[in-house]
Amino acid sequence: MRAAILVGMDAKTTSGPRSRGVLGTGMPAWLLLGLVALGLPRTVLADLGIVVPESSLLYYVLALGPFAVWFAVAAIRRTPTPIRDHLVTGALYGLSLVVVHEALWNVGSASIGHQPPQGAVGLAERFSSPLLRELVPHAYSLAIAMMIGLGVGVTAAVVAAVAARVRVLRER
């Protein structure tokens, strides 16, 4: 029990193989994929220029709503592996952002491919090779997407670990 408390788990959720979900997490596939999918509408709509970033209430609902759900799941759901669960979810979310950005790179005039971040453009301009000038914005986009996904995953993991610790202390 002491080891469970030290890593932010409670003894009631440290059961064996039944507690395993997808990719070594304690989450069922539907929950893991559902959390990842919640953030995709904002990404798709923003990349296509349908919802302009930071332009309306709809954008903020699409941008912040999924994270509110993530943090609620992190705080409420009992799991034997709170940190792993949310780090894996964050990594998958980051990968989903990469896939969406790459798929929409050259779609329409408002897509991220037609309007890459200014930092990516500036960095790409430093290279003389046309190939590198083309690859740098893609790599930049990949790195930012993964940092966003993992950042959200780390934040949700902390929320989940703290919530697990609080539950353990309350149940004493």
VMD Tcl script that draws the C-alpha trace (Angstrom):
set ca {
  {0.00 0.00 0.00}
  {2.84 2.41 0.87}
  {4.35 2.01 -2.62}
  {0.96 2.74 -4.18}
  {0.68 5.96 -2.18}
  {4.19 7.10 -3.14}
  {3.50 6.87 -6.85}
  {0.10 8.53 -6.59}
  {-2.12 5.47 -6.79}
  {-4.56 4.13 -4.29}
  {-4.45 0.50 -3.27}
  {-7.98 -0.17 -4.53}
  {-6.95 0.48 -8.13}
  {-3.74 -1.51 -8.26}
  {-5.35 -4.75 -9.31}
  {-3.79 -6.99 -11.93}
  {-4.38 -7.54 -15.63}
  {-8.04 -6.49 -15.59}
  {-7.00 -2.89 -14.98}
  {-4.91 -2.69 -18.16}
  {-6.30 -0.85 -21.12}
  {-4.80 0.26 -24.39}
  {-1.03 0.86 -24.82}
  {-0.27 -0.06 -21.21}
  {-2.67 2.49 -19.79}
  {-5.52 1.90 -17.40}
  {-7.93 3.40 -19.94}
  {-10.31 1.57 -22.23}
  {-9.79 2.29 -25.93}
  {-13.03 4.26 -26.24}
  {-11.95 6.70 -23.51}
  {-8.39 7.12 -24.77}
  {-9.48 7.69 -28.37}
  {-12.41 9.84 -27.28}
  {-10.13 12.20 -25.36}
  {-7.79 12.43 -28.35}
  {-10.69 13.04 -30.75}
  {-12.16 15.86 -28.66}
  {-9.40 18.24 -29.75}
  {-9.56 17.50 -33.45}
  {-12.54 19.66 -34.51}
  {-10.75 22.87 -33.52}
  {-7.60 21.77 -35.31}
  {-9.40 20.85 -38.52}
  {-11.62 23.95 -38.54}
  {-8.70 26.28 -37.75}
  {-6.42 24.68 -40.37}
  {-9.13 25.08 -43.00}
  {-9.75 28.69 -41.99}
  {-13.38 28.01 -41.05}
  {-12.84 29.09 -37.44}
  {-10.15 31.74 -37.12}
  {-7.95 31.25 -34.02}
  {-8.82 33.52 -31.10}
  {-11.69 35.08 -33.06}
  {-14.91 34.01 -31.38}
  {-16.58 32.24 -28.52}
  {-16.89 29.15 -30.73}
  {-13.12 29.00 -31.15}
  {-12.55 29.17 -27.40}
  {-15.18 26.50 -26.73}
  {-13.54 24.25 -29.34}
  {-10.05 25.04 -28.01}
  {-10.64 24.87 -24.26}
  {-13.60 22.49 -23.95}
  {-11.59 19.35 -24.72}
  {-8.99 20.24 -22.10}
  {-11.71 20.82 -19.50}
  {-12.97 17.31 -20.24}
  {-9.43 15.89 -20.04}
  {-8.83 17.51 -16.67}
  {-12.24 16.38 -15.38}
  {-11.45 12.80 -16.42}
  {-8.02 13.12 -14.82}
  {-9.50 14.37 -11.55}
  {-12.47 12.01 -11.31}
  {-11.40 8.71 -12.85}
  {-9.66 6.15 -10.67}
  {-6.78 4.46 -12.45}
  {-3.76 2.44 -11.39}
  {-1.54 4.37 -13.81}
  {-2.62 8.05 -13.80}
  {0.64 9.45 -15.11}
  {1.11 6.87 -17.87}
  {-2.55 7.19 -18.91}
  {-2.34 10.89 -19.57}
  {1.17 10.93 -21.03}
  {0.09 8.31 -23.58}
  {-3.11 10.26 -24.28}
  {-1.09 13.46 -24.73}
  {1.36 11.76 -27.08}
  {-1.51 10.38 -29.15}
  {-3.15 13.80 -29.19}
  {0.11 15.36 -30.42}
  {0.39 12.72 -33.14}
  {-3.22 13.38 -34.16}
  {-2.38 17.07 -34.53}
  {0.59 16.17 -36.73}
  {-1.60 13.94 -38.91}
  {-4.28 16.64 -39.31}
  {-1.76 19.39 -40.06}
  {0.05 17.24 -42.62}
  {-3.19 16.04 -44.23}
  {-4.43 19.61 -44.59}
  {-1.04 21.16 -45.40}
  {-1.94 22.13 -48.97}
  {-5.74 22.24 -48.74}
  {-7.26 25.65 -49.37}
  {-5.64 29.02 -48.99}
  {-6.19 29.18 -45.23}
  {-4.57 25.86 -44.28}
  {-1.45 25.72 -42.15}
  {0.55 24.72 -45.26}
  {-0.29 27.97 -46.98}
  {0.19 29.98 -43.81}
  {2.84 28.25 -41.69}
  {3.77 29.91 -38.39}
  {6.07 32.90 -38.83}
  {8.73 31.22 -36.68}
  {8.81 28.27 -39.09}
  {9.10 30.58 -42.10}
  {11.94 32.53 -40.48}
  {13.81 29.38 -39.58}
  {13.32 27.87 -43.07}
  {14.66 31.03 -44.73}
  {18.02 30.50 -43.01}
  {18.70 27.41 -45.14}
  {19.99 27.58 -48.68}
  {18.81 24.11 -49.64}
  {15.30 24.10 -51.17}
  {14.69 20.69 -49.60}
  {15.47 22.00 -46.11}
  {13.36 25.12 -46.71}
  {10.47 22.77 -47.49}
  {11.10 20.35 -44.61}
  {11.73 22.86 -41.82}
  {8.12 24.14 -41.60}
  {6.88 20.54 -41.46}
  {9.38 19.63 -38.74}
  {8.52 22.83 -36.86}
  {4.81 22.00 -37.06}
  {5.52 18.44 -35.86}
  {7.57 19.69 -32.90}
  {4.94 22.24 -31.85}
  {2.12 19.70 -32.16}
  {3.99 17.16 -30.04}
  {4.87 19.80 -27.43}
  {1.19 20.77 -27.22}
  {0.07 17.15 -26.91}
  {2.69 16.21 -24.37}
  {2.19 19.45 -22.45}
  {-1.51 18.74 -22.07}
  {-0.69 15.14 -21.20}
  {1.76 16.18 -18.48}
  {-0.73 18.68 -17.05}
  {-3.52 16.09 -17.00}
  {-1.10 13.54 -15.50}
  {-0.31 15.93 -12.66}
  {-4.03 16.55 -12.07}
  {-4.67 12.79 -12.08}
  {-1.78 12.03 -9.73}
  {-2.80 14.78 -7.30}
  {-6.43 13.60 -7.39}
  {-5.32 10.01 -6.72}
  {-3.18 11.18 -3.81}
  {-6.05 13.22 -2.35}
  {-8.36 10.19 -2.61}
  {-5.81 8.04 -0.79}
  {-5.46 10.60 1.99}
  {-9.24 10.98 2.35}
  {-9.77 7.22 2.57}
  {-7.35 6.80 5.46}
}
mol new
graphics top color blue
foreach p $ca { graphics top sphere $p radius 0.5 }
foreach p [lrange $ca 0 end-1] q [lrange $ca 1 end] { graphics top cylinder $p $q radius 0.2 }
display resetview
